[in-house]
């Protein structure tokens, strides 16, 4: 460490001076007021909207602070051999599994309809093709959907360009999904909802085991990559 | 003990990491590389990769959302 300091001192290149930080407290106060005002405005439209608003803001905050990145989770193991973000995503999926099981099983116990069943989508050719295209796209664009939105908020302007095409692609996709892809390829594709196959507790165990195995694989992958180089 | 700079401002992940990897390969042991980045994701994966390689890394925030990574090739 001492060596580095010396190196920097004797270097010819002038280091970029640290710009004095402006106080961000006034901006924070203004922003808080705007957030509250929008919250009250949304409450007037629908009682559910302020909840979405708060969860959206909280999600964005966590995403930004934690540097959580779904793209990095799938990309970094190949580029740098690091699987720390991959494992973070696996932990997140594990926590989500518990939470969603609680929500859905709670609905069953109350005799209500299970929420979110519209998201149990068919596993067919469009899913595979879309996954590959999305994977290529997100590595080129430098972020998935949530990561792109978060980085625009951070001020990384290149990703405004990504947002434009992200919106175009989403609209186009939503337009053609029901007209062509769905009826053509997904009519007979299986829809898997684990609790239907294994029961509620069984589904939890199966999904937990899969996540655990992936986690172990991620640890092994990093060890292998780390020693190979 | 040469010092190199690498300008990755405006480059999205994973470009800074790959450029750094390439640049580090061409450097001799003891050389120092200063990478300028402004993509928050690169602020995480570049130092992590370099530390896994056993290099010394320092992160300096030169402006809001703009960092300089000082990486010393130690081996």
Interface residues (C-beta under 8 A of the other chain):
Chain A: X1 X3 X4 X7 X8 X11 X12 X13 X15 X16 X17 X18 X19 X21 X64 X67 X69 X71 X72 X75 X76 X79 X80 X81 X82 X84 X85 X139 X141 X142 X143 X147 X151 X154 X155 X156 X158 X159 X226 X229
Chain B: X1 X3 X5 X10 X12 X13 X14 X15 X17 X18 X21 X32 X34 X36 X38 X39 X40 X41 X43 X44 X45 X48 X49 X52 X53 X56 X58 X60 X61 X62 X63 X64 X65 X68 X70 X72
